[in-house]
Amino acid sequence: MNVIIDLCIVPLGVGLSVSKYVAACHEVITEAGLKSSLHAYGTNIEGDWDTVFQAVKACHEKIHNMGAPRITTTIKLGTRTDRKQGIDDKIKSVKEKL
């Protein structure tokens, strides 16, 4: 099953700047072959359900290995079975209505 998620991973106990952790997680997502789109407070990711959630787990593992003692994560997700729709399709649909 294909899924689109909005992922926000926040390492705790690492100071104020988290950009190096965001970059590390982005590397994990890219290496997994997933399509993603970074935004100011998270990352949209699309792909096969199992592959996406394996990447989320790998992000947690990598960030913990970088020294973060705690991580809080927020995930919003959507699936559909009536037709195939990706991140770009969803954005295009809204922009056409603006």
N, C-alpha and C positions, 0 to 999 in steps of 0.2 A: 504494500500500500504506500502511495506517495503521501508526503506530509510537508507542510510549510510551517516552520516555527519561528517565533520571535524569541531569541535567547538573550538573556542578560545575566552574565556571571559576574559576581562582585566578590573578589578576595578580601577577606577581613584580616586585620592585624599586620598589614603591609605598608601602612602610611597612606598618604592622600592620593598619590598618583597611581593609577592602575593600568596605564597604557601599555606597559611591557607585558602584562598578563593578557590583555585584550589581543595584542599582537601574537602572543604565543598560541592562544586559542584559535586565532585566525589561521595560523599555520597548520594546526591540526585539521581544521575544516577543509582547507585547501588540499592537504595531503590525502584526505578521505575522498576527494573528487566531487565534493558537494558544491552546488551553486550557492553563493551567499552574497549578501548585500549589507555592508556595515552602515550603521546610522549612529546618531549621537549618543543614544542610550541602549545600544544592543546591536544584534545582528540577526537579519532574516536569513534563514537557511531552508533550502528545499532539497528533497531527495527521498529515497526509499526509507521508510520508517526505521528499520533496524540500523541502517547505515548512519542516519542522522543521530539516533540515540547512542550508538556506539561512539560517535564523535563527541557528543556531549560528555559522556563518561571519560573519554580520553582527555578532553579539556580539563575536567576536574583533576584527573591524575597528574597532568602536566603542571597545572598551577600549584597543586600541593607539593609536587617535586621541586618547584621553584621557591618553596619556603612559606607559602601561605598556610597558616594553621587552620583557617576556617574559610568556607566559601558559602555564599548565599546565592541561589539561582532562581530566576523567574523565567518561566516558559509559558508562552501562549502558543497554541497550535491549532491547525485546522486541516481537515481532510475532506475530500469529496469523492463521490463515486459516479456522479452523473456525467462528468467530463473532466478532461485533463486541464489543469490550470496551474501556472507557475507564478512566481513573484512578479515577473514583468507583465504578465497578462492582467493581474490584479491592479497594478499601478496604471496600466494603459486604460483599463475600463473606467477608472475614476477620472483620469485626465481628460478622456473624451467627453465627460459630462461637465467639465468645468467651463 
